[in-house]
Amino acid sequence: MAHLLLRVAQDNQRKLPKPRMFRDRTQPLDCLDDHELMSRYRLSRECIIDLCESSDLKRSTKRSGALSVSTQILVALRYFATGSFQRVDGDLHGVSQSSVSRCVNAVANALNHHVSQFIRFPTDEASQRHIKAEFYDIAGFPNVLGCVDGTQIAITAPKLNEHVYVCRKGFHSLNVQGICDPKLRFINLVARYPGSSHDAFIWRGSSVYNYMAQRAANDNGWLLGDSGYPLSPFLMTPVINATNSADQRYNKQHSKTRNSIERAFGLWKMRFRCLHKQVDAFSHHLPAVSRLSVPVQCCIIFVSTIACHHRMQTQRLKTTMLMSCQHHLIVTMTVEPESEVGSLREDSVNSSNNINRHNQYQQLLHVKCYRHEQC
């Protein structure tokens, strides 16, 4: 009898099951304008809708309130854009913290499956010729296929080989190598090396290095890197202690052109604040991914943000080209046709510009040959 009374008392002391909660999930795509979407999610409305249509995030569930594809993408983009705590992100979208973690993992993995559509090094002649022309318009540096550099992104200390991930700046990080085009879009990314790895070591182990080394004899172009990289026939570095005017002119044009990769890294980190050292999002919490180490989790998120960055840069480039075409059409309709004298004068100016460009190209080639003799 006493045992029965004790059992009844224990049953009464048990906590009642937590009632099911139905949160109010508003759709930001319906209630926010384009400017507010850009400031909160770092992508335009067109890019977000494109992600919703191209991502296979529909999951079978026995629950009646499954998260929609747009909600999953917006939750993940909010985390990428702010690097805030997942519970704060969940409160904004009416989901739990665990749902935020699953959304970030699902969206990051989906973007990684399609990342080859965005990040690819130009190998065909037409694409290479187009990139060379755009790089030449920056500072007159010819034959440039891209700019290469590395950046440190802070992560939480991994349990395995923790000391290897401490970079020269004193924090745990991954050394991410990127190659960009003139429009600040990444065309190659290597995000698997710890923070203590040297930039030259990462460069020699990349696929682009092997591609350029096999085609070095054809002299079909080169990359630009800082003084941390070794000089080679397909990687141009600045001249140390430049004394004569030719070397100084080479360094000036090299610095102006190579500045593209610095701006690309800065824009990437400012657009998605979860990557920034001041936010330090990957040092205190990460979305839980089973059977994956901390560096692998960070690499997945890095690549997914690169895919979003590429989409946004491409969208801005299309918008700029459309506005330029509209402006050119308006000017063409309002300005009278040029006379024959004006057209002859324009032809003479173009021919003189081509001669100047040819002379600059020959001077840079002389500097290149001189530098290769020093190697």
Secondary structure, 3 states (H helix, E strand, C coil): CHHHHHHHHHHHHCCCCCCCCCCCCCCHHHHCCHHHHHHHHCCCHHHHHHHHHHCCCCCCCCCCCCCCHHHHHHHHHHHHHHCCCHHHHHHHHCCCHHHHHHHHHHHHHHHHHCHHHCCCCCCCHHHHHHHHHHHHHHHCCCCEEEEEEEEEEECCCCCCCHHHHECCCCCEEEEEEEEECCCCCEEEEEEEEECCCCHHHHHHCCHHHHHHHHCCCCCCCEEECCCCCCCECCEECCCCCCCCHHHHHHHHHHHHHHHHHHHHHHHHHHHCHHHCCCCCHHHCCCCCCCCCCHHHHHHHHHHHHHHHHHHHHHHHHHHHHHHHHHHHHHHHHHCCCCCHHHHHHHHHHHHHHHHHHHHHHHHHHHHHHHHHHHC
